Amino acid sequence: MEIAIVLLVIAVIFISRSVKVVPQQNAWVVERLGKYHGALTPGLNFIFPFIDKVAYKHSLKEIPLDVPSQVCITRDNTQLQVDGILYFQVTDPMRASYGSSNYIVAVTQLAQTTLRSVIGKLELDKTFEERDIINAQVVSAIDEAALNWGVKVLRYEIKDLTPPKEILLAMQSQITAEREKRALIAASEGRRQEQINIATGEREAYIARSEGEKQSIINKAQGEAASITAVAEATAEAIARVAAAIRQPGGEQAVQLKVAEKAVDAYGQVAADASTTLIIPGNMSEVSALIASAMTLVRQAPKN
């Protein structure tokens, strides 16, 4: 009975040491008699007890690694306090186990030294403007070296760039001056545009007034021309009618009679005005002849 119990205990120990259940996204490195034998995949696995052993356990998930803050000196000799975060993943369990005694420390140190080297090539202003370039250069440098450690560096992100207080104050003053400069430029541009708009409006208004005056003068001239034309046409028509009437029988006598009447009326009006001094022509025969001629015409007019 005791032997059976002992055998049962040995069997349980043997089974427990030979059966290995590996979680998802994990890889366990197995050594056989101290030498690398293979890697156990997720799920149920069997090994030889006392001969094989699980030497290393690696997570295949993406691992975020906080890179400690450090002081970096830029190209223009300005100190920056820089910290970041590194994302990497174990891709080769065997190399991760034997390529480095501690790949996490190796990746961290390499990230710090690479970051110092990259920032040392840039001026202060560029370090704030070109974070993406810095991140890409750090990832490229670390990833090349990390291949021997079975690690794939996915990305690196700078969390904070902190210059000294004096530099911060100077940068703030510069930013304030730039904003004031832009405000003054914007105000001057606004005034300039306002003056341009006013001048343009006045010019357009002057052009519109001059066009109106021009059109008014043209219209007035055209109206006067039309009036003169109408008067001339009416006068010409009247003269033509008079000339046609004169050419009719008795037309000349009618004209002479009309002239005599006008002459007699004119003398009568002058003589009727008491305040007017009437000067009698020296040759009264002309007046008498004029009157006689007018009377003759008057007597002869009914006969015609």
Sequence and secondary structure as in RCSB ss.txt:
>XXXX:A:sequence
MEIAIVLLVIAVIFISRSVKVVPQQNAWVVERLGKYHGALTPGLNFIFPFIDKVAYKHSLKEIPLDVPSQVCITR
DNTQLQVDGILYFQVTDPMRASYGSSNYIVAVTQLAQTTLRSVIGKLELDKTFEERDIINAQVVSAIDEAALNWG
VKVLRYEIKDLTPPKEILLAMQSQITAEREKRALIAASEGRRQEQINIATGEREAYIARSEGEKQSIINKAQGEA
ASITAVAEATAEAIARVAAAIRQPGGEQAVQLKVAEKAVDAYGQVAADASTTLIIPGNMSEVSALIASAMTLVRQ
APKN
>XXXX:A:secstr
 HHHHHHHHHHHHHHHHHEEEE TTEEEEEEETTEEEEEE SEEEE  TTTEEEEEEEE S EEEEEEEEEEE T
TS EEEEEEEEEEEE  HHHHHHS S HHHHHHHHHHHHHHHHHTTS HHHHHH HHHHHHHHHHHHHHHHGGGT
EEEEEEEEEEEE  HHHHHHHHHHHHHHHHHHHHHHHHHHHHHHHHHHHHHHHHHHHHHHHHHHHHHHHHHHHHH
HHHHHHHHHHHHHHHHHHHHHTSTTHHHHHHHHHHHHHHHHHHHHHH TTS     S HHHHHHHHHHHHHHHHH
TTT 
